[in-house]
């Protein structure tokens, strides 16, 4: 008997727990519960938290507002990793509190790169040619 195909993406449980951890971490950062000079000077966003399939490792993607000074912010968060893990254990009801690692969120830079590509002359020329072709096809259909 054949086994069912393994799902390629995260499970619903991984997504739900990741979102709970993201909310708890964002709340801690917004309230200033983590006492650190570097974190006090920055507004830090947490766009995503990904969990391993066994829910024991959480990767939190963070970005300071404006995208500057990411290295000191990640270093500060890493320095308070034990405290953050303990607080998340209290706020999110899990059997095990996951180990947390912090990474820079690159999605904003990727979105800017895609916007620049879409705004290039070559793409504008291609989309304009496509629009002209569609307009001609519609005019032919109307006759």
Helices and strands as residue ranges (DSSP letters): H 12-31, H 37-40, E 44-51, E 57-64, H 70-79, H 81-91, E 99-104, H 107-118, H 121-142
